[in-house]
Amino acid sequence: MEINTFIAHLSEEFEDLGVFALSPSTVLRDMPGWNSMHILLLVAMIDFRYQVLLSGEHLKTVETVNDLFDLVKQKQHEH
């Protein structure tokens, strides 16, 4: 899994937020319009595309897109 592909998947999922350029350093909570519905969409997208189920506790440890990418990679290797 590559960070650029991961960012492309996130961008597709959150195009309604008007986020034009996500980067590894983008802080998820700082994205305009970010809310609990987007968190649910994020969890569903990661489960569907990467076969990783994240909990609320997992997401509390994530701040940036890169943090999320690293967490998903780590969880994939646990399987």
C-alpha angles and dihedrals in degrees: 000000000000126000092231092056090047091051090049090054091049091048091053091050095048102036088119089067090064092237104156104179121027116186134182089263096051109125106227096211091052094059110114111257094013110159143149092280090060090050089056091048090049092052091048093048093049091047092049100042101032104023090235121131112207124198130211088257090056092050092051088066093053123089108155136035088253091053089053092047091051092048093051091048090049093050091048090056091051090065 
